[in-house]
Amino acid sequence: MKNDIQQKAVRQLKIIEGQVRGLQKMITEDKYCIDIITQSSAVRNSLGSVEEKILEEHLTTCTVKQMQGTGKKKAITEILAVYKLAKKK
């Protein structure tokens, strides 16, 4: 993974970590259910964003290299696995 993408992902994960702590506090403090659900949705969306960035980086670098070399089968298997994970959402 390129250093810039890695730094952005780590920064975003730290933000998500704070969001999750906030979510835990909201639950502990028995906050309004809709507010908790809204915050939970924000966390899920943020994680999805990190996932998308990492997947894009993987597809444009690692997968391309695999397809150009001897790793075509592995690349196809990985792409299909990610596709199946996405369908489960």
C-alpha positions in Angstrom: 0.0 0.0 0.0 1.4 3.4 -0.9 2.5 5.5 2.1 0.0 8.3 1.4 -3.0 6.0 1.2 -1.7 4.2 4.4 -1.4 7.5 6.3 -4.9 8.6 5.2 -6.4 5.2 6.2 -4.7 5.3 9.6 -5.9 8.9 10.2 -9.5 7.9 9.2 -9.3 4.8 11.5 -8.3 7.0 14.4 -11.4 9.2 13.7 -13.5 6.1 13.6 -12.0 4.9 16.9 -13.2 8.2 18.5 -16.6 7.7 16.9 -16.9 4.2 18.4 -15.8 5.5 21.8 -18.5 8.2 21.5 -21.0 5.5 20.5 -20.1 3.4 23.6 -20.6 6.5 25.8 -24.0 7.2 24.2 -25.1 3.7 25.0 -23.7 3.8 28.5 -25.5 7.1 29.1 -28.7 5.7 27.7 -29.0 8.3 25.0 -31.9 8.5 22.6 -32.0 5.3 20.4 -32.3 7.2 17.1 -29.2 9.2 18.0 -27.3 6.0 18.7 -28.4 4.5 15.4 -27.4 7.6 13.5 -23.9 7.5 15.1 -23.6 3.8 14.4 -24.5 4.4 10.7 -21.8 7.1 10.6 -19.2 4.7 11.9 -20.3 2.0 9.3 -20.1 4.6 6.5 -16.6 5.7 7.7 -15.4 2.1 7.7 -16.8 1.6 4.3 -14.9 4.6 3.1 -11.6 3.2 4.4 -12.4 -0.2 2.9 -13.0 1.5 -0.5 -9.8 3.4 -0.5 -7.7 0.3 0.4 -9.5 -1.8 -2.2 -9.0 0.8 -4.9 -5.3 0.9 -4.0 -5.1 -2.9 -4.1 -6.9 -3.2 -7.5 -4.8 -0.5 -9.1 -1.4 -1.8 -7.9 -1.2 -5.3 -6.6 -4.0 -6.8 -8.7 -2.6 -5.2 -11.9 0.9 -6.6 -11.1 -0.6 -10.1 -10.5 -2.5 -10.0 -13.7 0.6 -9.0 -15.7 2.6 -11.8 -14.1 2.0 -15.3 -12.9 -0.6 -14.4 -10.3 -3.7 -14.2 -12.5 -5.5 -17.0 -10.7 -4.8 -15.5 -7.3 -6.0 -12.0 -8.5 -9.2 -13.4 -9.8 -9.8 -15.4 -6.6 -9.3 -12.2 -4.5 -11.5 -10.1 -6.7 -14.3 -12.7 -6.4 -13.9 -13.0 -2.7 -14.2 -9.2 -2.3 -17.2 -9.2 -4.6 -18.9 -11.9 -2.5 -18.2 -9.9 0.7 -19.8 -6.8 -0.8 -22.9 -8.8 -1.8 -23.4 -9.8 1.9 -23.8 -6.2 3.0 
